[in-house]
Amino acid sequence: MSDETQSNDSVQEPKKVSLADAIKNKLAQKKQEQADEKVNGQLRGGNSAVMRNQNNKKPNNQRRRTGGS
């Protein structure tokens, strides 16, 4: 009977990580991904001109909608 309880206790629970450690790990992972993208991004060559500018900002037409002066 005691053997069963010990085997149940040995089931690994998710390790609790502090918030600071989690943020550090996430930041390190993000930096690694960006470094990988830079290395693989050079394979594109001259295709960087394909990227376009963002759309222009739409004008604020609140004055027209509300009939303001």
C-alpha positions in Angstrom: 0.0 0.0 0.0 2.8 2.4 0.8 4.4 1.5 -2.5 1.4 2.9 -4.3 1.4 6.2 -2.5 5.1 6.6 -3.2 4.6 5.9 -6.9 1.8 8.5 -7.0 4.1 11.1 -5.3 6.8 10.5 -7.9 4.6 11.8 -10.7 6.2 14.9 -11.8 4.2 18.0 -11.5 4.9 21.1 -13.6 7.8 23.0 -12.0 6.7 26.3 -10.6 8.7 29.1 -12.1 8.8 32.7 -10.8 7.5 35.4 -13.1 10.9 37.0 -13.5 12.4 33.7 -14.6 9.6 33.1 -17.0 10.1 36.6 -18.5 13.8 36.0 -18.9 13.3 32.7 -20.6 10.7 34.2 -23.0 13.0 37.1 -23.8 16.0 34.8 -24.5 13.8 32.6 -26.7 12.6 35.7 -28.6 16.2 36.9 -29.1 17.2 33.5 -30.4 14.3 33.5 -32.9 15.2 37.0 -34.1 18.9 35.9 -34.6 17.7 32.8 -36.5 15.5 35.1 -38.7 18.5 37.3 -39.5 20.6 34.4 -40.6 17.8 32.9 -42.7 16.7 36.3 -43.9 19.8 36.7 -45.9 18.7 33.9 -48.1 16.0 36.1 -49.6 18.5 38.3 -51.3 17.0 41.3 -53.1 13.4 40.4 -52.3 13.3 43.0 -49.5 11.9 45.5 -52.0 8.7 43.5 -52.0 7.6 44.9 -48.6 5.2 47.9 -48.9 4.6 50.9 -46.7 1.7 50.9 -44.3 -1.6 52.4 -45.4 -2.1 56.1 -44.8 -4.0 57.1 -41.7 -7.7 57.7 -42.4 -8.9 61.2 -41.8 -11.0 61.8 -38.7 -14.5 62.7 -39.9 -16.1 63.0 -36.5 -16.8 66.7 -37.1 -18.8 65.9 -40.2 -20.7 63.0 -38.6 -21.7 65.0 -35.5 -22.4 68.2 -37.4 -19.9 70.2 -35.3 -18.9 73.7 -36.4 
